[in-house]
Amino acid sequence: MLTFPLDLTGIVKFLTKYAYKFHFIHGMIQEIDIDDCLGTDLPIIDVRSPGEYKKGHIPGAVSIPLFTDIERARLGAVYTKQSAEKAVEMAHRYVKPRLSDFLTESRRIAFNGKTVVHCWRGGMRSRTFAEHLADNGFTEIFVIQGGY
């Protein structure tokens, strides 16, 4: 039997340096640092509202907004004045009729089932969108940590 020396020091150094950058959220979904994202050739889907996208976006990112600017403002008001649960319920009502449209647009942009998704800071919109893609056949989805 052949044996090879195991250099644990090298493995530990590698994991210490890179493991924080990629970790699985759900199935095929991984988080990615924005700097690493910009080094890929994967298409980037921006799920922020049209107003957020207009204020500034990652070069080359394609806008597929989960909510209109008005919907986003209403959700924010419900979140702060009522509860997070009420806001989530309202968000589901807004999004549900558009789920197939989100898939159609995403497949047009990321025809090979591989993409990067981002929202602003909290990650709720991008993670929810990424889960929808994963549940519908996308094989490699990255979510930008901390948003843009």
C-alpha positions, 0 to 999 in steps of 0.5 A: 500500500502506498502512503503519501504524507498529509500536509495538514498545515497547507489544508488549514491555511487554505480553509482559513483563507477561502472557506469564509468566501463560499458557503452553502445556504440551500442546496445549490445556493452559495454565498460569494464575496462581491470581489470574487463575484466580479472575477467570474463570467457568470451573469448577475441578476439584480432583484432590487426595485427599479429605483434602487437599480437606477441609483447604481448597480454592478456593471453588466447586472440585469434588473429583475426586480421582485417589487416595484418602487411603490410595492417596496415602499408599502412593504417597508411601511408595513414592516415598520408599523405592523410586523415583519410577518405582515410584510412577508405575507404582503410580499408573497401576494405581490410576488406569487403572480410573477413567479413564472415571469421571473423564471423566464427572464432568469433563463434568458439571462442565465441559459445554462442555469448558473448565475449570481443574484443580489439585492441590497444589504439584508439578503432576504430578496436575493436568497428568496429569489435564489431559492426559487431558481434552485427549486426550478432547475438552476444548478449553480446560484451564488448570492452576494454577501452583504448585497450591493 
